Amino acid sequence: MRVGYLTMAPLGKALMVAGLILAVLGAALWGFGPAWMLGRLPGDIYVRRGHFTFYFPLTTAIVISIVLTLLAAVLRR
C-alpha cells in the first residue's frame, strides 16, 4: 500500500498545480477578459450576413496555443 502512495504523489502534485493554474487563468479571463480583447484580434474570421453570423477566432487560438506551449515548456524544466 505504501508503494502506491509514493508513486502517485508526483501525479497528485502535478494535478494540484495544473488546477491552480487553471483557476487563476479562469479568474483572470473572467475578471479582465473584455479588457484583453481576446477574440477580437486581427486575423479572426467574422462573417455577418443578415440573420447569420459566423465567427472563428483563428488568431486568438494561435496566440493561446503559443502561450500554453511556452507555459508547458517552462513547467517541464
Secondary structure, 3 states (H helix, E strand, C coil): CHHHHHHHHHHHHHHHHHHHHHHHHHHHHHHHHHHHCCCCCCCCEEEEECCEEEEECHHHHHHHHHHHHHHHHHHHC
